[in-house]
Amino acid sequence: MNKTGRNILVIFLALFLLAGAFSGGLLVGWLIPDKTALESSLQTSLLATPTSNAESSTSQSVQTLFDPFWQTWQIVHDQYVDQPVDDTKLMQGAIRGMLESLGDKHTSYMDPEEYQQANASLAGEYEGIGAYVDATGQYLTIQNPMPDSPAEKAGLIPGDEITKVDGKDMTGIDPSIVLQSVLGPAGTSVTLTIYRPDTKETFDVSITREKIQPVDEQVTGKMLDNDIAYISLPTFGDKTTDQLKEVLNTLLANNPKGLILDLRNDGGGYLKTAIEVVSQFVPSGVVMYEEEGNGTENTYNAIAGGLATDIPLVVLVDGGTASAAEITAGAIQDYGRGTLVGVTTYGKGSVQNWIELDNSQGAVRVTIARWLTPNRRQINGVGLTPDYSVEYTEDQKKAGIADPQLAKAIELLSESK
C-alpha cells in the first residue's frame, strides 16, 4: 500500500487505542460520550513532532511493535490468491481481533452498518417477544421475560442464549444486531434456537410477536400473611424511586414485622436509581465503589432519609438479578442489613461505554470500569452468593409448586424478633 494510506491507517488505529481512556458514564451499561475535546486532544498529540528523546523512543517502540502487522499486511497484498483484497475489511478485522484478545465479552466492535442498525429508532410502539435482554455477551441473552409476554408463554427463562434466528447462525454477530432480528411486527412469528447453559440443552421455539405495552407501574407491593410486607421491584428505571417510596409508605402504615424485597429477574438499570433504592434500606455509608482502568476510584454513598432502614429485611435474588439490582443486594448483604435468599446472581459488575469512531467508521464498546460492593467484593462474572441457597426451577413452576424462595423468606421473617 502507499505511504499516505499507511499513515491514515496508523492514525486511525492510534485514535482507536486512545479513545477508551477518555470515556465515562453513569449508566450500568453503555453510553456515548462527547467527542469534541477528545478529537482536539488526539489531533494535537498525533500530529505533533516529538519534542524529547523519551517521546522519540516511545514512537520508535510503537513502530517496532507494529512491524509484524505491516509485514503481514504486505504479505496478504502480495501473495493472497484472491486479489484485490478489501482494505476496509482487513482494518475492521484487525480491530475485532484486537478487542477479542482482551478476553472481555463486554468489549467489542461494530462496523458502520451494524452500528447504524443497532441505533435505528423503532417506529411506533414496541413490538416483539417481550423480554429484557443482555446484549453485551457473545450471544443475545434473555435476562427477564415480561409477565404474560410471548417470551414467557414460550418458556424462555433468564440465561437462555439465542444462537440462531429463523435458522440463521448468530455466532460472531453483535447481539445488538441480533436484537433487531428478534423484534418485528405484531402477528409475525420468529423461530429462535435457544441454548440453555444450566441444562446444556439446545432447542427451537417459535414465538408470535405481539405489541408490547410500556409498563408505567414498575414497583408493586402487598401485605402477606403473618404481617409481612412484600415488594416486587422488576427494574431500575427513572420512576422506580418515587414508586418505591409510595409503596413503602403504604405498606409501613400497616406496621409489618418484616419486609421482603423481590429482585428476582431484575436486569438492573440506572446506577443513580440503584443508589436511591439502597438508601431506602441502608441509612448511611458507602453503597458501592467504581474502579476505572486508570486507577481512579469513585465512591457512592447512601442518601440520608430512607423509609425502611430498621425493619427486618429479606431480599430474593436469582440468576436474572443483575447490574443495578446486584448493587442493591450486595450493599444490603455487606452491611448485614438484610438476608439474601435464592440462587447466585447474574454477575454483571462492569460499566461499558459506546465510543463512536471518527468519519462514520462504526463504534467500539469498551469496559471502562468495574464496581465493588461496600466490602470491596468483585462480583463481575461471579455474582452474589445468597445467605440461604434455595432453588425454584422451571419444572417446579410448571408443576404448580409453591414458591420455595418466598416461603423461606416468610419463614425467616416470622422467626425474627
ZAGUDO-832940 format. One record per residue (C-alpha): residue in three letters; x, y, z. Coordinates in steps of 0.5 Angstrom, whole numbers. Layout:
// residues N
GUBA ALA X Y Z
...
//
This chain:
// residues 417
GUBA MET 0 0 0
GUBA ASN 2 7 -1
GUBA LYS 5 11 5
GUBA THR -1 16 5
GUBA GLY -5 10 6
GUBA ARG -1 7 11
GUBA ASN 0 14 15
GUBA ILE -8 14 15
GUBA LEU -9 7 18
GUBA VAL -4 9 23
GUBA ILE -7 15 26
GUBA PHE -14 11 26
GUBA LEU -11 5 30
GUBA ALA -8 10 35
GUBA LEU -14 14 35
GUBA PHE -18 8 37
GUBA LEU -13 5 42
GUBA LEU -13 12 46
GUBA ALA -21 13 46
GUBA GLY -22 9 51
GUBA ALA -18 13 56
GUBA PHE -23 19 56
GUBA SER -29 16 57
GUBA GLY -34 16 63
GUBA GLY -41 15 65
GUBA LEU -47 14 70
GUBA LEU -51 8 67
GUBA VAL -50 1 69
GUBA GLY -49 -1 61
GUBA TRP -46 4 56
GUBA LEU -46 11 54
GUBA ILE -44 15 48
GUBA PRO -39 21 51
GUBA ASP -38 28 48
GUBA LYS -32 27 43
GUBA THR -30 34 42
GUBA ALA -25 35 47
GUBA LEU -22 28 45
GUBA GLU -22 30 38
GUBA SER -18 36 39
GUBA SER -13 33 44
GUBA LEU -12 27 40
GUBA GLN -11 31 33
GUBA THR -6 35 37
GUBA SER -2 29 40
GUBA LEU -2 25 34
GUBA LEU 0 30 29
GUBA ALA 6 34 33
GUBA THR 13 33 32
GUBA PRO 16 29 38
GUBA THR 20 34 42
GUBA SER 24 30 47
GUBA ASN 28 24 47
GUBA ALA 23 20 51
GUBA GLU 18 22 46
GUBA SER 22 19 40
GUBA SER 24 13 44
GUBA THR 16 12 45
GUBA SER 15 13 38
GUBA GLN 20 8 36
GUBA SER 18 3 40
GUBA VAL 11 3 38
GUBA GLN 13 3 31
GUBA THR 17 -4 32
GUBA LEU 11 -6 36
GUBA PHE 7 -6 29
GUBA ASP 13 -8 25
GUBA PRO 9 -16 25
GUBA PHE 3 -12 23
GUBA TRP 5 -9 17
GUBA GLN 9 -15 15
GUBA THR 3 -19 15
GUBA TRP -1 -13 11
GUBA GLN 4 -13 6
GUBA ILE 4 -21 5
GUBA VAL -3 -21 4
GUBA HIS -3 -16 -1
GUBA ASP 3 -19 -5
GUBA GLN 1 -26 -4
GUBA TYR -6 -28 -2
GUBA VAL -10 -31 -8
GUBA ASP -16 -27 -9
GUBA GLN -14 -20 -11
GUBA PRO -15 -15 -10
GUBA VAL -17 -15 -2
GUBA ASP -21 -11 1
GUBA ASP -17 -6 6
GUBA THR -23 -4 10
GUBA LYS -25 -11 12
GUBA LEU -18 -12 14
GUBA MET -18 -6 18
GUBA GLN -24 -8 21
GUBA GLY -22 -15 22
GUBA ALA -16 -12 26
GUBA ILE -20 -8 31
GUBA ARG -24 -14 32
GUBA GLY -18 -19 34
GUBA MET -15 -13 38
GUBA LEU -21 -13 42
GUBA GLU -23 -20 43
GUBA SER -15 -21 45
GUBA LEU -18 -17 51
GUBA GLY -22 -23 54
GUBA ASP -28 -19 56
GUBA LYS -34 -21 53
GUBA HIS -37 -14 54
GUBA THR -32 -10 50
GUBA SER -33 -11 42
GUBA TYR -33 -7 35
GUBA MET -39 -5 31
GUBA ASP -38 -4 24
GUBA PRO -41 2 21
GUBA GLU -47 -2 18
GUBA GLU -48 -5 25
GUBA TYR -48 1 29
GUBA GLN -53 4 25
GUBA GLN -58 -2 25
GUBA ALA -56 -2 33
GUBA ASN -58 5 34
GUBA ALA -64 6 29
GUBA SER -70 8 32
GUBA LEU -76 4 33
GUBA ALA -82 7 29
GUBA GLY -89 7 33
GUBA GLU -90 2 39
GUBA TYR -85 -3 41
GUBA GLU -87 -10 38
GUBA GLY -83 -16 39
GUBA ILE -83 -22 44
GUBA GLY -83 -18 51
GUBA ALA -76 -20 54
GUBA TYR -71 -16 58
GUBA VAL -64 -18 54
GUBA ASP -57 -17 55
GUBA ALA -53 -15 49
GUBA THR -46 -15 52
GUBA GLY -44 -22 51
GUBA GLN -43 -27 46
GUBA TYR -50 -28 44
GUBA LEU -56 -24 46
GUBA THR -58 -27 53
GUBA ILE -65 -27 56
GUBA GLN -65 -23 63
GUBA ASN -72 -23 64
GUBA PRO -79 -25 60
GUBA MET -84 -20 62
GUBA PRO -90 -22 65
GUBA ASP -95 -25 60
GUBA SER -91 -24 55
GUBA PRO -90 -28 48
GUBA ALA -83 -30 51
GUBA GLU -86 -32 58
GUBA LYS -91 -36 55
GUBA ALA -86 -40 50
GUBA GLY -82 -42 57
GUBA LEU -76 -37 56
GUBA ILE -72 -36 62
GUBA PRO -66 -32 65
GUBA GLY -60 -34 62
GUBA ASP -62 -37 55
GUBA GLU -58 -35 50
GUBA ILE -61 -34 43
GUBA THR -56 -38 38
GUBA LYS -60 -37 31
GUBA VAL -66 -33 29
GUBA ASP -70 -37 24
GUBA GLY -65 -42 22
GUBA LYS -59 -36 21
GUBA ASP -53 -38 26
GUBA MET -52 -31 30
GUBA THR -45 -34 32
GUBA GLY -40 -28 31
GUBA ILE -46 -23 30
GUBA ASP -46 -17 35
GUBA PRO -52 -18 40
GUBA SER -55 -11 39
GUBA ILE -56 -13 31
GUBA VAL -59 -20 33
GUBA LEU -64 -16 37
GUBA GLN -66 -12 31
GUBA SER -68 -19 28
GUBA VAL -72 -21 34
GUBA LEU -76 -15 34
GUBA GLY -81 -15 29
GUBA PRO -89 -13 27
GUBA ALA -94 -16 32
GUBA GLY -97 -22 29
GUBA THR -91 -25 25
GUBA SER -87 -30 28
GUBA VAL -80 -32 29
GUBA THR -76 -38 31
GUBA LEU -71 -38 36
GUBA THR -65 -43 37
GUBA ILE -64 -43 45
GUBA TYR -58 -46 48
GUBA ARG -60 -46 56
GUBA PRO -53 -47 60
GUBA ASP -56 -50 66
GUBA THR -58 -56 63
GUBA LYS -54 -56 56
GUBA GLU -60 -56 52
GUBA THR -61 -53 45
GUBA PHE -68 -53 42
GUBA ASP -72 -49 38
GUBA VAL -78 -45 40
GUBA SER -83 -41 35
GUBA ILE -86 -34 38
GUBA THR -91 -30 35
GUBA ARG -89 -23 36
GUBA GLU -94 -18 40
GUBA LYS -95 -11 41
GUBA ILE -91 -9 48
GUBA GLN -95 -4 52
GUBA PRO -90 0 57
GUBA VAL -91 -1 64
GUBA ASP -91 5 68
GUBA GLU -92 2 75
GUBA GLN -85 -1 76
GUBA VAL -86 -3 83
GUBA THR -92 -6 87
GUBA GLY -93 -8 94
GUBA LYS -98 -12 98
GUBA MET -99 -15 105
GUBA LEU -98 -22 106
GUBA ASP -100 -27 112
GUBA ASN -96 -26 119
GUBA ASP -96 -19 118
GUBA ILE -90 -19 113
GUBA ALA -90 -14 107
GUBA TYR -88 -16 100
GUBA ILE -85 -11 95
GUBA SER -83 -13 88
GUBA LEU -78 -9 84
GUBA PRO -77 -11 77
GUBA THR -73 -6 74
GUBA PHE -69 1 76
GUBA GLY -72 6 72
GUBA ASP -73 13 72
GUBA LYS -80 12 76
GUBA THR -77 7 81
GUBA THR -75 11 87
GUBA ASP -82 15 87
GUBA GLN -86 9 86
GUBA LEU -82 5 92
GUBA LYS -83 11 97
GUBA GLU -90 11 95
GUBA VAL -91 3 96
GUBA LEU -86 3 102
GUBA ASN -91 9 106
GUBA THR -97 5 104
GUBA LEU -94 -2 107
GUBA LEU -91 1 113
GUBA ALA -97 4 115
GUBA ASN -99 -3 117
GUBA ASN -94 -4 122
GUBA PRO -91 -10 119
GUBA LYS -86 -14 123
GUBA GLY -82 -15 117
GUBA LEU -81 -14 109
GUBA ILE -79 -18 103
GUBA LEU -76 -14 97
GUBA ASP -76 -19 91
GUBA LEU -71 -17 86
GUBA ARG -71 -24 82
GUBA ASN -71 -23 75
GUBA ASP -69 -15 76
GUBA GLY -64 -14 70
GUBA GLY -62 -7 73
GUBA GLY -62 0 70
GUBA TYR -59 7 72
GUBA LEU -54 7 77
GUBA LYS -57 13 80
GUBA THR -63 9 82
GUBA ALA -59 4 85
GUBA ILE -56 9 90
GUBA GLU -63 12 91
GUBA VAL -66 5 92
GUBA VAL -61 2 97
GUBA SER -61 9 101
GUBA GLN -69 7 103
GUBA PHE -66 1 107
GUBA VAL -59 3 109
GUBA PRO -58 9 113
GUBA SER -51 11 111
GUBA GLY -44 9 109
GUBA VAL -41 7 102
GUBA VAL -46 4 97
GUBA MET -41 2 92
GUBA TYR -34 3 89
GUBA GLU -33 4 82
GUBA GLU -26 3 80
GUBA GLU -23 6 73
GUBA GLY -18 3 69
GUBA ASN -13 9 70
GUBA GLY -14 7 78
GUBA THR -19 13 79
GUBA GLU -24 10 85
GUBA ASN -31 14 85
GUBA THR -35 13 92
GUBA TYR -42 13 92
GUBA ASN -45 14 99
GUBA ALA -52 13 101
GUBA ILE -57 18 102
GUBA ALA -60 20 108
GUBA GLY -67 20 110
GUBA GLY -69 12 108
GUBA LEU -76 10 110
GUBA ALA -74 3 112
GUBA THR -68 3 115
GUBA ASP -69 -1 121
GUBA ILE -75 -6 119
GUBA PRO -72 -14 119
GUBA LEU -71 -15 111
GUBA VAL -70 -21 106
GUBA VAL -68 -20 99
GUBA LEU -70 -25 94
GUBA VAL -65 -26 88
GUBA ASP -64 -31 83
GUBA GLY -60 -32 76
GUBA GLY -63 -26 73
GUBA THR -62 -21 78
GUBA ALA -56 -17 75
GUBA SER -53 -10 75
GUBA ALA -56 -5 79
GUBA ALA -60 -10 82
GUBA GLU -54 -13 85
GUBA ILE -51 -7 87
GUBA THR -57 -6 92
GUBA ALA -57 -13 94
GUBA GLY -49 -13 95
GUBA ALA -50 -7 99
GUBA ILE -55 -10 104
GUBA GLN -52 -16 105
GUBA ASP -45 -13 106
GUBA TYR -48 -9 112
GUBA GLY -52 -14 115
GUBA ARG -58 -10 113
GUBA GLY -62 -16 111
GUBA THR -61 -23 109
GUBA LEU -61 -26 101
GUBA VAL -65 -32 99
GUBA GLY -65 -35 93
GUBA VAL -59 -37 88
GUBA THR -53 -34 85
GUBA THR -54 -27 82
GUBA TYR -52 -26 74
GUBA GLY -45 -23 76
GUBA LYS -46 -16 72
GUBA GLY -41 -12 75
GUBA SER -38 -7 70
GUBA VAL -39 -1 66
GUBA GLN -39 0 59
GUBA ASN -39 6 54
GUBA TRP -40 6 47
GUBA ILE -35 11 43
GUBA GLU -37 13 36
GUBA LEU -31 13 32
GUBA ASP -29 18 27
GUBA ASN -31 19 20
GUBA SER -37 14 21
GUBA GLN -32 8 22
GUBA GLY -37 5 27
GUBA ALA -36 4 34
GUBA VAL -33 1 40
GUBA ARG -36 -2 46
GUBA VAL -31 -1 52
GUBA THR -31 -3 59
GUBA ILE -29 3 63
GUBA ALA -30 1 70
GUBA ARG -32 -4 75
GUBA TRP -36 -3 81
GUBA LEU -35 -7 88
GUBA THR -39 -8 94
GUBA PRO -38 -4 100
GUBA ASN -34 -9 103
GUBA ARG -30 -9 96
GUBA ARG -32 -15 93
GUBA GLN -32 -16 86
GUBA ILE -38 -19 83
GUBA ASN -37 -19 75
GUBA GLY -37 -26 72
GUBA VAL -38 -29 79
GUBA GLY -45 -26 82
GUBA LEU -47 -25 89
GUBA THR -48 -32 93
GUBA PRO -54 -32 98
GUBA ASP -54 -33 105
GUBA TYR -59 -38 104
GUBA SER -59 -42 98
GUBA VAL -66 -44 95
GUBA GLU -68 -46 88
GUBA TYR -74 -45 84
GUBA THR -74 -49 78
GUBA GLU -78 -48 72
GUBA ASP -80 -55 73
GUBA GLN -83 -53 80
GUBA LYS -86 -47 77
GUBA LYS -90 -51 71
GUBA ALA -92 -57 76
GUBA GLY -95 -51 80
GUBA ILE -91 -52 87
GUBA ALA -91 -46 91
GUBA ASP -85 -41 91
GUBA PRO -80 -44 96
GUBA GLN -76 -38 96
GUBA LEU -81 -34 98
GUBA ALA -83 -39 103
GUBA LYS -76 -39 106
GUBA ALA -76 -31 106
GUBA ILE -83 -31 110
GUBA GLU -80 -37 115
GUBA LEU -74 -32 117
GUBA LEU -78 -26 118
GUBA SER -83 -30 122
GUBA GLU -78 -32 127
GUBA SER -74 -26 127
GUBA LYS -76 -22 134
//
